[in-house]
Amino acid sequence: MEISPLWIPIAGALGGCVTVIAVVGIVFWFKARDKELQYHQDLRVKEMEHQRRMKELEVELEKAKAAQIAAGAAR
């Protein structure tokens, strides 16, 4: 079976289109991955801030309990 010379430019054009589509897809994939990593990093920072606030509230609660006990003992 002989390949027609007409198919060579068609195959070249298709190959070029596929290459462009692949490059665009890879670029978009990397951008989406960067956004996802940034989102997870921001979420982790918020989680750490929340844990810090919770610890501060626990300390304040212990102080309030200690002050209440001291006030009750002074009566």
Contacts in CASP RR format, 6 or more apart in sequence:
PFRMAT RR
TARGET T0000
AUTHOR 0000-0000-0000
METHOD contacts of the structure
MODEL  1
MEISPLWIPIAGALGGCVTVIAVVGIVFWFKARDKELQYHQDLRVKEMEH
QRRMKELEVELEKAKAAQIAAGAAR
END
